[in-house]
């Protein structure tokens, strides 16, 4: 799929983990996650979580799982 792509839209989110989760859930609901047209980056300037050796898939799973 990626080899067929010529461009994508990059969305940079600078927000708290809870807000990022809400944004990603809303994006999933309207089909932005599965379409493959969008790339999401989350930036936290001051994090309350520490991640060591986690994959992008694990981070997405963390933000999309039910609380």
C-alpha positions as CSV (number, residue, x, y, z in Angstrom):
1,X,0.0,0.0,0.0
2,X,2.7,2.5,0.9
3,X,4.6,1.9,-2.4
4,X,1.5,3.1,-4.3
5,X,1.2,6.3,-2.3
6,X,2.7,9.5,-3.7
7,X,1.7,11.8,-0.9
8,X,-0.1,12.0,2.4
9,X,-1.3,14.6,4.9
10,X,0.8,14.9,8.0
11,X,-1.1,15.9,11.2
12,X,1.1,17.0,14.2
13,X,-0.7,17.0,17.5
14,X,0.8,18.8,20.5
15,X,-1.5,17.9,23.4
16,X,-2.0,15.9,26.5
17,X,-2.3,12.1,26.2
18,X,-6.0,12.2,26.9
19,X,-6.6,14.9,24.2
20,X,-4.5,12.9,21.7
21,X,-6.6,9.8,22.5
22,X,-9.8,11.8,21.8
23,X,-8.4,13.2,18.6
24,X,-7.3,9.8,17.3
25,X,-10.6,8.2,18.3
26,X,-12.5,10.9,16.4
27,X,-10.1,10.5,13.4
28,X,-10.8,6.7,13.4
29,X,-14.5,7.3,13.6
30,X,-14.5,9.4,10.4
31,X,-12.2,7.0,8.6
32,X,-8.9,9.0,8.7
33,X,-7.0,6.2,10.3
34,X,-7.9,3.3,8.0
35,X,-7.7,5.4,4.8
36,X,-3.9,5.5,4.8
37,X,-4.0,9.2,3.6
38,X,-3.0,10.6,7.0
39,X,0.0,10.4,9.2
40,X,-0.4,11.4,12.9
41,X,2.5,12.5,15.1
42,X,2.0,13.3,18.8
43,X,4.4,15.6,20.5
44,X,4.4,16.0,24.3
45,X,6.7,18.8,25.6
46,X,6.3,17.7,29.2
47,X,5.3,14.1,29.5
48,X,3.9,12.3,32.5
49,X,4.5,8.9,30.9
50,X,7.9,7.3,30.1
51,X,8.1,5.0,27.1
52,X,11.1,2.7,26.7
53,X,11.6,0.7,23.5
54,X,8.0,0.8,22.3
55,X,6.9,0.5,18.7
56,X,4.5,3.0,17.0
57,X,1.9,0.2,17.0
58,X,2.1,-0.1,20.8
59,X,1.7,3.7,21.2
60,X,-1.3,3.8,18.9
61,X,-2.8,0.8,20.8
62,X,-2.2,2.6,24.1
63,X,-4.0,5.7,22.9
64,X,-6.9,3.9,21.2
65,X,-7.7,1.3,23.9
66,X,-10.7,1.8,26.2
67,X,-9.9,3.3,29.5
